[in-house]
Amino acid sequence: MTPESPGTPARTVWITAVIAPLVLGLDLLTKTLAVAYLEDQPPVRLFGGLVNLVLVRNPGAAFSMATGYTWIISLIALAVVVVIIRISRKLRSVGWAIALGLILGGAVGNLLDRIFRAPGVLQGHVVDMVSIVRTDGSFFPVFNLADSGVVCGGILLVLLALTGRELDGSRAVKEKAGE
């Protein structure tokens, strides 16, 4: 079965239910290791400095936007989680199930940081630890595995939408102009 082929609802729910906890578990593991080994340490250079491991506690959303509005970001993430869980029960598309599983796992991973990490409930800072050097020598914003899950899932959703893949596994048929 390919990522865009239709599956049964039970199978697609299962796919989402496996991918989301896998992303969440790996995210929690990498954050735990980052806090244990990178706290108060200089960046760890990998691949000749192309990738750097450095502990950053992000009080905002992506690129530290909306700093000070962590509680709003948390509520939005909670809404995303609820919507994905509701949608996943109706899915027949394996591709959509994979994408939503990636997004769900990532959203929950960062939501748990916002709920349980310092400085407090719904104000917690997300643990980020991976930084990639751009071709111009500047650094890409620091991110974590949850962020990667959300971004990769989002890219897959865009590709599925652009190729006309529907939630039910069918392909959207474009009407010709003038018909």
Long-range contacts (C-beta under 8 A, 24 or more apart in sequence): 1-94, 2-94, 2-95, 3-94, 3-95, 3-98, 3-156, 4-93, 4-94, 4-95, 4-160, 4-163, 4-165, 4-169, 5-94, 5-169, 6-92, 6-93, 6-94, 6-168, 6-169, 6-170, 7-92, 7-93, 7-94, 7-97, 7-169, 8-92, 9-89, 9-90, 9-91, 9-92, 11-94, 12-88, 12-91, 12-92, 12-93, 12-94, 12-96, 12-97, 13-88, 13-89, 13-91, 13-97, 15-94, 15-97, 15-98, 15-101, 16-84, 16-88, 16-91, 16-97, 16-98, 16-100, 16-101, 16-104, 17-88, 17-101, 18-101, 19-97, 19-98, 19-101, 19-102, 19-104, 19-105, 20-101, 20-102, 20-104, 20-105, 20-108, 21-105, 22-101, 22-105, 23-101, 23-102, 23-104, 23-105, 23-106, 23-109, 23-145, 23-146, 23-149, 24-105, 24-106, 24-108, 24-109, 24-112, 24-146, 26-145, 27-105, 27-106, 27-109, 27-110, 27-144, 27-145, 27-146, 27-149, 28-109, 28-112, 30-129, 30-144, 30-145, 31-109, 31-113, 31-127, 31-129, 31-144, 31-145, 34-127, 34-129, 34-144, 35-127, 38-129, 43-131, 49-133, 50-132, 50-133, 51-130, 51-131, 51-132, 51-133, 52-130, 52-131, 52-132, 52-133, 52-139, 53-129, 53-130, 53-131, 54-129, 54-131, 54-142, 55-127, 55-128, 55-129, 56-127, 56-128, 56-129, 56-142, 57-117, 57-125, 57-126, 57-127, 57-128, 58-125, 58-126, 58-127, 58-128, 58-142, 59-123, 59-125, 59-126, 62-141, 62-147, 63-141, 64-141, 70-114, 70-122, 70-123, 70-124, 70-125, 71-122, 71-123, 73-114, 74-111, 74-114, 74-115, 74-122, 77-107, 77-108, 77-110, 77-111, 77-114, 78-111, 80-107, 81-107, 81-108, 81-111, 87-167, 90-167, 90-168, 91-167, 91-168, 92-167, 92-168, 92-169, 93-160, 93-165, 93-166, 93-167, 93-168, 93-169, 94-169, 95-156, 95-160, 95-165, 96-157, 96-160, 96-165, 96-167, 98-153, 98-156, 99-153, 99-154, 99-156, 99-157, 99-160, 100-153, 100-157, 101-153, 102-149, 102-150, 102-152, 102-153, 102-156, 103-149, 103-150, 103-153, 103-154, 103-157, 104-153, 105-146, 105-149, 106-145, 106-146, 106-147, 106-148, 106-149, 106-150, 106-151, 106-153, 107-146, 107-150, 108-146, 109-144, 109-145, 109-146, 109-149, 110-144, 110-146, 110-147, 110-150
